Amino acid sequence: MSLNSGVKLLSVIGLILLFSACTSINAYFGGKKETLNRENVDFYIPTHTNLEQLKSLLVEQNIIDDLDGFQAVLDYKEFKDERLAAGKFIIAPGTEYNTLINGFTLNNLGNGNKEVEVEVTFNNCKDIRDIASKVSQQIEMDSTAFMDYMLSDSILNKYGFNEATISALFLPNTYRLFWDTDHEQFIQRMAQEFKKFWTPERLEKLKQAGLKSQSEAVTLASIVYKEQDKYPEEWKTIAGLYLNRIRKGWLLQSDPTFRFCWGDELDGVERLTYEHRDRDCPYNTYLYAGLPPGPIFIPPAEVVDAVLNAENNDYMYMCAKPKGDGLHNFAKTLAQHNRNAAEFQQWIRNRKR
């Protein structure tokens, strides 16, 4: 090798070493740079966010102001888009850029190293569309994708439901989930919770009650809850009454079931008439014997337990008590029920006066 060639080689090596040293120095000082926030900040990274979009989000939310320093750390770590995790993160005040990026890094579990869970609550829901609407406001799940997936034949068959009974899969509660949970993951979680709830003990009580499936128990619970959503102490009594009617082959004659047939048309209507009651609909238990095709509401799990632990009574009738406090008079005979009904109607007339 000639002298000139040797000098040139040493120069190239020197430049490489110098560049490497500068890169390391920039990364070191960039990594030590701190975020601007002076209190905890909830920061969300949507699914499929790339690094350029991440930097824009961090600047827009006034979390970082040194893009060169931030990029220097990314370059040093050889951080690529696919290593960026989606989800919710809590950025503490003055977090160093190096720590920030480590927290955003996707780990072997498929989450960010510092990703946190969120609380997802759904209750007081009429049906799964209501669930989809509420849940999609709390996590990244798309409500339309949820409905299309949930009502597909393959998923209904997989979980053993049909379109009328599928709402029985969902137990209203507060759950901890990652914010980037999608519709498939959410349904899988609900199926796990369903399986956890339906213990061998509950399944035995279901059998003893004479109910054929979990969805029948939830359907009856939905009726009980719509009859009484203020006073839980009446749930077991009402459940016992309806089970008596089912065993004897009587029509359930539950007002909430025919009201369900009208959809939203009766919202705000307090006085129901025979015209309302006569609407032909498979959910109308004044016209069709047995339980409706599926739940008319998604009841709390406590009401399902009330059905499984129904009171052993001889009641066949129920009527609202006077004073309008939401409680009921229960009767074993039609004669007693008629007296209770007359008492209630007299109270209504007195109110009008």
Buried (B, 14 or more C-beta within 10 A) or exposed (E): EEEEEEEEEEEEEEEEEEEEEEEEEBBEBBBEBBBBBEEEBEBBBEEEBEBEBBBEBBBEBEBBEBEEBBBBBBEBBEBEEEBBBBBBBEBBEEBBBBBBBBBBBBEEEEBBBBBBBBEBEBEEBBBBBBBBBBBBEBBBBBBEBBBEBBBEEEBBEEBEBEEBBBBBBBBBBEBEBBBBBBBBBBBEBBBEBBEEBBEEEBEEBBEEBEBEEBBBBBBBBBBBBBBBBEEEEBBBBBBBBBBBBBEEEBEBBBBBBBBBBBEEEBEEEEEEEEEBBEBEBEBBBBBBEBBBBBBBBBBBBEBBBBBBBBBEBEBBBBBBBBEEEEBBBBBBEEEBBEBBBEBBEEBEEEEEE
